[in-house]
Amino acid sequence: MRARIYVSLIAGAVLLNACAPAPKPFALPAPPKPEKPSQIALRAVTLDALPGWQADHHGEALVAFQKSCAKILIRPKDRDLAANAQAPGGKVAQWQMPCRVAMGLNTHDRLGARRFFETWFVAYEVRENGGSTEGLFTGYFEPELNGALEQGGAYQTPLYARPADLVSASLGTFEAELGGTTIWGRVENGRLQPYPARAAIEDGQVVGLEPLVWVDDPVEAFFLHVQGSGRVKLPDGSVIRLSFAGKNGRVYKSIGRVLIDSGEIPADRLTMDAIRDWVLDRPQQGADLLKKNPSYVFFRKLEGDGPLGAQGVALTPERSLAVDRRYLPLGAPMWLSTHESLNAQKPYNRLMIAQDTGGAIKGVVRGDIFYGAGETARARAGNMKRPGRYYLLLPRTVVPTHGGY
């Protein structure tokens, strides 16, 4: 699951998500019971009733769906598709026939792709049970930094590999309704404790950390920590891709919110560039500000296509959506209806695939759009903060029982 730069939530800050290798065995006391999450409600609608359904390029969404299907087809058939048994999605077996059909389709055939989704799926409007169908939609992108494999010159900020003593635990292992929630930390005296906070790590108080690469910009490094994945361009022109490998288990704190609450930057002027300028103009205060976010992310080098989302597949620009997997299954098609990030008057309606999660993506109706890489993606993600709604597409053989309305 990715953590990444939720630049669009920048009025609330720059946020976080994730996925990691299987943890080593450890002694874990009974975890504290968090508040019960909200419940999802679904209402069946016709696909033709979805705003803009006929006009979309469904073949582009099919590209992303095929990546998810490659994962679904190798999962045990008797498993729930969703991480949380309380979430809709049905069994993996109910997805495998649609996936086998999808894998054989031509993604350049727009009409054929649309007919595929119309043939195999039913759409359900998503709502928080007893609440609204409308929620917040933001955006994120894949940044590129300048770096070197050795410390020296301008390259003084390390990006660390996952520590050997960092472990994770899926709470769904202990209680089904907590599925989709993961906690992180290290074992101390037989108990799982949060890993040291950002300030301790950056001040060199944690021994044994191994830098993967050194970068030349501490602010961009911070944004990459929030992002959880990105690219680093080396002096010889080669590029390495970094992916999320774990986090320290501390609660994320928005530095954007700190700047707003302190009166340093008005809420309507808060952007990623505004945060960056504020930090660079005040070297000591800026460093102290970054440390106010105790959350910290560790990385691994990624070979091949990327960045990877929480489902373990490479994300597709403007077709991959991060959702809260306590309520929605990864791999499922989602029809998104909101407005453009750079033009609040222009509708943004398209078929996307739920392939990622994020620490700030919490709620029944809450999504984060992956915009890709580059300056255009950065600008669009940085300005994306729109109300909207979405619709979950489920195979016709799946009959959800989630509070119809």
C-alpha positions as a printed Julia matrix, in Angstrom:
405×3 Matrix{Float64}:
   0.0     0.0     0.0
   1.51    3.24   -0.78
   2.22    6.25    1.24
   2.62    9.2    -1.02
   2.37   12.9    -1.47
  -1.25   13.79   -1.1
  -0.47   17.2    -2.39
  -4.09   17.9    -3.01
  -5.03   17.62    0.59
  -2.47   20.24    1.08
  -4.95   22.56    2.73
  -5.07   19.86    5.28
  -1.5    18.98    4.44
   0.66   16.55    2.63
  -0.43   13.05    3.58
   0.36    9.22    3.76
  -0.33    5.29    2.67
   1.52    1.84    2.5
   2.41   -1.84    1.9
   5.22   -4.05    3.06
   6.84   -7.46    3.2
   5.55  -10.06    5.62
   6.69   -9.29    9.18
   8.84  -11.62   11.26
   7.08  -13.5    14.05
   6.87  -11.55   17.29
   5.0   -11.49   20.56
   2.02   -9.18   20.31
  -0.25   -8.23   23.19
  -3.95   -7.88   22.48
  -4.19   -4.66   20.43
  -6.36   -1.85   21.75
  -9.77   -1.78   20.11
 -10.14    1.31   17.94
 -13.48    2.96   17.44
 -15.78    0.96   15.23
 -15.51    2.25   11.66
 -18.47    3.66    9.79
 -20.61    1.35    7.69
 -21.01    1.44    3.93
 -24.39    1.51    2.19
 -24.96    0.64   -1.47
 -27.74    1.35   -3.94
 -27.87   -0.32   -7.36
 -28.0     2.01  -10.37
 -27.81    1.39  -14.1
 -24.48    2.07  -15.77
 -26.17    4.36  -18.27
 -27.29    6.52  -15.34
 -23.68    7.24  -14.34
 -22.71   10.84  -15.21
 -20.67   10.77  -18.42
 -20.58    6.96  -18.74
 -20.97    6.91  -22.53
 -18.22    9.47  -23.11
 -15.38    7.81  -21.2
 -12.5     5.88  -22.78
 -13.17    2.58  -21.05
 -10.17    0.96  -22.71
  -7.86    3.12  -20.57
  -9.56    1.82  -17.44
  -9.32   -1.71  -18.82
  -5.51   -1.35  -18.91
  -5.52   -0.72  -15.16
  -8.12   -3.42  -14.52
  -6.0    -6.02  -16.33
  -3.15   -5.28  -13.91
  -5.48   -5.92  -10.97
  -6.83   -9.05  -12.61
  -3.34  -10.5   -12.86
  -3.3   -10.44   -9.04
  -6.89  -11.6    -8.6
  -6.4   -14.63  -10.84
  -3.67  -16.07   -8.63
  -5.49  -15.56   -5.33
  -7.27  -18.47   -3.58
 -10.84  -18.68   -4.9
 -12.45  -19.02   -1.48
 -11.01  -15.77   -0.09
 -12.93  -12.51    0.21
 -11.81   -9.99   -2.37
 -11.85   -7.24    0.27
  -9.28   -7.08    3.07
 -12.1    -6.47    5.52
 -14.69   -9.23    5.61
 -17.31   -6.57    6.42
 -16.71   -4.76    3.12
 -18.58   -5.58   -0.11
 -16.78   -7.47   -2.84
 -17.77  -11.1    -2.67
 -15.35  -13.99   -3.13
 -12.3   -14.03   -5.35
 -13.91  -16.83   -7.38
 -16.7   -14.44   -8.43
 -14.11  -12.12  -10.01
 -12.03  -14.67  -11.81
 -14.29  -15.27  -14.83
 -14.68  -11.52  -15.55
 -10.92  -11.2   -15.11
 -10.17  -14.02  -17.53
 -12.39  -12.33  -20.1
 -10.76   -8.94  -19.43
  -7.25  -10.31  -19.93
  -8.11  -11.31  -23.48
  -9.57   -7.97  -24.56
  -8.02   -5.29  -26.77
  -7.67   -2.14  -24.66
  -7.68    0.03  -27.79
 -11.23   -1.06  -28.58
 -13.19    1.61  -26.7
 -16.61    0.21  -27.52
 -15.55   -3.35  -26.73
 -14.12   -2.27  -23.38
 -17.33   -0.44  -22.49
 -19.45   -3.43  -23.44
 -17.27   -5.64  -21.25
 -18.01   -3.61  -18.14
 -21.69   -3.35  -19.07
 -21.93   -7.12  -19.57
 -20.16   -8.28  -16.43
 -20.81   -5.61  -13.79
 -23.53   -3.86  -11.82
 -22.95   -0.35  -10.44
 -23.75    0.64   -6.85
 -23.81    4.19   -5.55
 -21.69    4.36   -2.4
 -22.84    6.15    0.73
 -21.91    6.17    4.37
 -24.74    4.39    6.16
 -26.91    7.17    7.56
 -24.67    9.77    5.95
 -23.93   11.36    2.59
 -23.05   10.08   -0.88
 -20.63   13.0    -1.24
 -17.04   13.01   -0.06
 -13.62   14.54   -0.66
 -11.38   13.68   -3.62
  -7.73   14.67   -3.76
  -4.72   13.76   -5.91
  -1.14   12.55   -5.77
   1.74   12.06   -8.19
   5.17   10.46   -8.52
   7.92   13.03   -7.79
  11.51   12.98   -9.08
  14.45   14.04   -6.91
  18.17   14.5    -7.57
  20.44   12.17   -5.62
  23.62   10.12   -5.33
  24.49    6.73   -3.93
  27.17    8.25   -1.68
  26.94   11.2     0.71
  28.82   14.27   -0.44
  28.49   17.79   -1.8
  24.83   18.78   -2.11
  23.67   15.25   -1.34
  23.25   15.33    2.42
  19.71   14.06    3.06
  19.38   10.26    3.37
  16.46    8.11    2.31
  16.6     4.99    4.45
  15.91    1.34    3.78
  13.46   -0.5     5.99
  15.15   -1.31    9.33
  15.58   -4.99   10.18
  13.69   -4.56   13.47
  10.62   -2.88   11.94
   7.57   -5.14   12.02
   3.93   -4.79   11.03
   0.7    -6.43   12.13
  -2.63   -6.62   10.32
  -5.37   -6.13   12.89
  -7.71   -8.14   10.72
  -5.72  -11.18   11.87
  -7.06  -10.58   15.37
 -10.56   -9.34   14.59
 -12.24   -9.57   11.19
 -13.95   -6.18   11.35
 -10.54   -4.5    11.73
  -9.36   -5.92    8.4
  -7.54   -3.35    6.28
  -5.86   -1.74    9.31
  -2.12   -2.28    9.82
   0.03   -1.13   12.74
   3.81   -0.7    12.66
   6.57   -0.66   15.24
   9.32   -2.73   16.83
   9.31   -5.25   19.64
  10.71   -4.01   22.95
  10.61   -6.33   25.96
   8.02   -8.53   24.27
   5.69   -5.66   23.36
   5.09   -3.94   20.06
   5.95   -0.25   20.4
   5.98    2.56   17.81
   9.31    3.09   16.11
  11.17    6.31   17.02
   9.63    9.5    15.67
  10.93   11.55   12.74
  12.87   13.97   14.94
  14.85   11.16   16.59
  15.6     9.55   13.22
  16.7    12.78   11.56
  18.82   13.79   14.57
  20.78   10.54   14.31
  19.45    9.0    17.51
  18.49    5.7    15.85
  21.43    3.41   15.13
  21.68    0.88   12.35
  19.71    2.7     9.65
  21.01    2.1     6.11
  20.73    4.89    3.5
  19.6     3.75    0.05
  20.44    7.08   -1.54
  21.29   10.68   -0.58
  19.31   13.57   -2.07
  19.99   17.28   -2.39
  16.72   18.73   -1.1
  15.38   18.06    2.42
  11.95   19.47    1.57
  11.49   17.25   -1.47
  12.73   14.36    0.66
   9.99   15.15    3.18
   7.38   15.2     0.43
   8.72   11.87   -0.82
   8.33   10.47    2.7
   4.7    11.5     2.6
   4.36   10.18   -0.94
   5.95    6.85   -0.22
   7.31    6.36   -3.73
   9.17    8.28   -6.39
  12.2     8.49   -8.63
  15.74    9.64   -7.88
  17.94   10.87  -10.75
  21.62   10.11  -10.21
  24.56   12.27  -11.43
  25.22    9.92  -14.39
  21.66   10.43  -15.61
  20.37    7.03  -14.53
  17.2     6.82  -12.47
  16.32    4.56   -9.57
  12.76    4.09   -8.42
  11.96    3.93   -4.71
   8.87    2.29   -3.29
   7.28    2.26    0.13
   8.75   -0.44    2.41
   7.36    0.49    5.82
   6.73    3.28    8.3
   7.44    3.99   11.92
   3.87    3.64   13.19
   3.54    7.23   14.36
   0.4     9.23   13.61
   0.78   11.58   10.66
   0.61   15.29   11.49
  -0.03   17.82    8.75
   2.61   20.53    8.53
   0.23   22.41    6.26
  -2.28   22.51    9.08
   0.44   23.73   11.45
   1.2    26.64    9.1
  -2.48   27.5     8.75
  -3.21   27.33   12.49
  -0.17   29.46   13.3
  -1.23   32.13   10.8
   1.92   31.71    8.7
   0.05   30.84    5.49
  -3.67   31.48    4.84
  -5.65   28.37    4.06
  -6.63   29.63    0.6
  -2.95   30.13   -0.31
  -1.58   26.87    0.99
   0.07   24.83   -1.75
   3.01   22.48   -1.87
   5.16   25.26   -3.33
   4.07   27.64   -0.55
   5.14   25.11    2.07
   8.43   24.55    0.28
   9.19   28.29    0.05
   8.36   28.82    3.72
  10.69   26.03    4.82
  13.59   27.06    2.56
  13.31   30.72    3.58
  13.69   29.75    7.25
  16.33   26.99    7.46
  16.12   26.38   11.21
  12.38   27.0    11.61
  11.78   24.99    8.46
  13.69   21.99    9.76
  11.8    22.22   13.04
   8.5    22.39   11.16
   9.2    19.19    9.23
   9.97   17.39   12.48
   6.51   18.24   13.8
   5.26   15.4    11.64
   6.39   12.34   13.66
   5.49    9.89   10.88
   8.44    8.53    8.88
   8.6     6.27    5.83
  11.26    3.76    4.76
  11.94    2.68    1.18
  13.12   -0.1    -1.06
  14.5    -0.03   -4.59
  11.89   -1.02   -7.13
  12.79   -2.86  -10.32
  10.49   -2.59  -13.31
   7.27   -0.66  -13.73
   5.87    1.51  -10.99
   5.03    3.1    -8.7
   3.27    0.24   -6.98
  -0.02    0.7    -5.18
  -1.3    -1.16   -2.16
  -2.61   -3.97   -4.36
   0.95   -4.59   -5.53
   0.37   -3.46   -9.12
   1.86   -0.57  -11.06
  -0.41    2.45  -10.94
  -1.97    3.91  -14.09
  -2.21    7.72  -14.35
  -5.78    8.99  -13.91
  -7.12    5.43  -13.76
  -5.78    4.32  -10.36
  -7.66    5.45   -7.28
  -6.67    5.21   -3.63
  -9.54    4.3    -1.3
 -10.11    3.21    2.28
  -9.89   -0.57    2.11
 -11.89   -0.96    5.3
 -14.9    -0.28    3.08
 -13.92   -1.09   -0.49
 -12.03   -3.96   -2.16
  -8.79   -3.3    -3.98
  -9.0    -4.29   -7.63
 -12.63   -3.21   -8.05
 -13.69   -0.75  -10.79
 -15.03    2.57   -9.43
 -16.93    5.22  -11.37
 -15.76    8.62  -10.13
 -17.85   11.77  -10.53
 -16.22   15.03   -9.45
 -14.64   18.13  -11.1
 -11.27   18.93  -12.63
  -8.49   20.01  -10.28
  -7.61   23.1   -12.32
 -11.17   23.99  -13.32
 -13.9    23.64  -10.72
 -16.54   24.14  -13.41
 -15.44   21.22  -15.59
 -16.83   17.77  -14.73
 -14.35   14.94  -14.19
 -16.2    11.66  -14.75
 -14.28    8.45  -15.43
 -13.86    4.79  -14.7
 -11.04    4.1   -12.28
  -9.71    1.04  -10.45
  -9.25    0.93   -6.67
  -5.57   -0.03   -6.48
  -4.1     1.96   -3.63
  -4.64    3.22   -0.1
  -3.3     6.06    2.01
  -2.95    7.12    5.62
  -5.08   10.2     4.92
  -7.61    8.37    2.78
 -10.1     7.54    5.49
 -13.84    7.26    5.09
 -16.57    5.56    3.13
 -16.58    8.22    0.38
 -12.96    9.35    0.1
 -10.58    8.98   -2.82
  -7.15   10.03   -4.05
  -6.44   10.17   -7.79
  -3.02    9.14   -9.1
  -1.97   11.68  -11.75
   1.34   10.16  -12.86
   4.75   11.88  -12.97
   6.07   15.25  -14.13
   5.24   18.9   -13.62
   1.73   18.71  -15.11
   0.86   15.82  -12.8
   2.35   17.75   -9.89
   0.23   20.83  -10.67
  -2.98   18.86  -11.1
  -2.43   16.79   -7.97
  -1.45   19.84   -5.97
  -4.7    21.59   -6.78
  -7.05   18.63   -6.53
  -9.44   19.04   -3.63
 -12.99   18.57   -4.88
 -16.24   17.17   -3.53
 -17.58   14.23   -5.45
 -19.08   10.78   -5.3
 -18.29    7.35   -6.64
 -19.96    4.11   -7.62
 -18.64    0.61   -6.97
 -18.83   -1.89   -9.83
 -19.32   -5.5    -8.73
 -19.67   -8.67  -10.83
 -23.29   -9.63  -11.46
 -22.81  -12.77   -9.36
 -22.02  -10.69   -6.27
 -25.13   -9.67   -4.35
 -24.13   -7.17   -1.64
 -26.2    -6.78    1.52
 -24.79   -3.47    2.68
 -27.62   -1.24    3.84
 -29.38   -0.54    0.59
 -31.14    2.82    0.44
